[in-house]
Amino acid sequence: MTNLLQNMAGMAAMTDQVIATDFLISAKAGVRNTTFALTEATTPEIRTALRQQLNDAIEAHEKIYQYLISKGYYHPSDLKEQLKVDLNASEIAMNLLN
């Protein structure tokens, strides 16, 4: 029933965009945190494990990033187009409050 209501209200794509963007932010934080942990690691075994986790986190970030671009949710090289996307998302969010 929720999907039906979201589709009727034109919210399905917006929900996907919000989830994917949040996932990208989380993935980015994971890369940053794993990098920090790697610099603090004290044994070669831990550094090896953290390097693998870092590589996995970077790969996940890339996949999410490419998904956002392919769906038109993210335009890292076109500031004007990204501004349009962000303003549209803001307008939808504001309309939800009314």
Secondary structure per residue as TSV (DSSP state, phi and psi in degrees):
chain	resnum	aa	ss	phi	psi
A	1	M	-	360.0	-38.7
A	2	T	H	-61.7	-43.9
A	3	N	H	-60.9	-40.8
A	4	L	H	-60.9	-45.9
A	5	L	H	-64.6	-41.2
A	6	Q	H	-63.9	-43.6
A	7	N	H	-63.6	-41.0
A	8	M	H	-63.2	-36.0
A	9	A	T	-87.9	-0.3
A	10	G	T	73.1	25.0
A	11	M	-	-98.7	-10.5
A	12	A	H	-58.5	-49.1
A	13	A	H	-64.7	-38.7
A	14	M	H	-62.4	-41.6
A	15	T	H	-62.9	-44.1
A	16	D	H	-59.8	-42.9
A	17	Q	H	-62.9	-44.6
A	18	V	H	-64.5	-44.5
A	19	I	H	-63.6	-46.9
A	20	A	H	-64.6	-39.8
A	21	T	H	-65.6	-42.4
A	22	D	H	-63.3	-39.1
A	23	F	H	-63.5	-41.0
A	24	L	H	-63.4	-43.2
A	25	I	H	-62.3	-41.8
A	26	S	H	-65.7	-41.4
A	27	A	H	-63.2	-40.5
A	28	K	H	-62.9	-41.9
A	29	A	H	-64.6	-37.5
A	30	G	H	-62.4	-41.4
A	31	V	H	-62.3	-47.3
A	32	R	H	-61.7	-46.4
A	33	N	H	-67.7	-38.0
A	34	T	H	-67.3	-38.0
A	35	T	H	-62.4	-43.9
A	36	F	H	-61.4	-45.3
A	37	A	H	-61.6	-38.2
A	38	L	H	-62.2	-38.5
A	39	T	H	-70.6	-19.2
A	40	E	H	-98.2	-7.3
A	41	A	-	-64.6	142.2
A	42	T	-	-108.4	-11.9
A	43	T	S	-125.5	152.6
A	44	P	H	-60.2	-34.9
A	45	E	H	-65.2	-42.3
A	46	I	H	-67.5	-42.2
A	47	R	H	-61.6	-39.9
A	48	T	H	-63.2	-46.0
A	49	A	H	-63.3	-42.3
A	50	L	H	-68.1	-35.4
A	51	R	H	-62.0	-41.0
A	52	Q	H	-65.7	-42.4
A	53	Q	H	-63.2	-38.2
A	54	L	H	-63.9	-45.3
A	55	N	H	-60.6	-41.7
A	56	D	H	-64.0	-41.0
A	57	A	H	-66.4	-39.3
A	58	I	H	-66.0	-41.3
A	59	E	H	-63.4	-42.5
A	60	A	H	-62.9	-43.7
A	61	H	H	-58.0	-44.9
A	62	E	H	-61.4	-42.2
A	63	K	H	-64.7	-42.6
A	64	I	H	-66.0	-43.4
A	65	Y	H	-58.3	-47.5
A	66	Q	H	-65.2	-36.5
A	67	Y	H	-61.9	-47.4
A	68	L	H	-59.8	-41.5
A	69	I	H	-66.5	-44.9
A	70	S	H	-63.7	-30.1
A	71	K	T	-86.6	-6.2
A	72	G	T	80.9	15.9
A	73	Y	S	-86.5	-18.3
A	74	Y	-	-140.6	129.2
A	75	H	-	-129.8	77.3
A	76	P	T	-66.1	-21.1
A	77	S	T	-104.7	1.9
A	78	D	-	-134.0	90.5
A	79	L	H	-60.6	-39.6
A	80	K	H	-64.3	-42.8
A	81	E	H	-67.7	-39.1
A	82	Q	H	-65.0	-38.2
A	83	L	H	-60.8	-41.8
A	84	K	H	-59.5	-45.6
A	85	V	H	-61.7	-46.0
A	86	D	H	-66.1	-40.5
A	87	L	H	-65.9	-39.3
A	88	N	H	-62.4	-44.8
A	89	A	H	-62.4	-40.5
A	90	S	H	-64.4	-41.7
A	91	E	H	-63.8	-42.6
A	92	I	H	-62.3	-43.6
A	93	A	H	-62.5	-41.5
A	94	M	H	-66.1	-37.7
A	95	N	H	-65.8	-28.6
A	96	L	H	-67.7	-27.9
A	97	L	H	-78.4	-20.3
A	98	N	-	-88.2	360.0
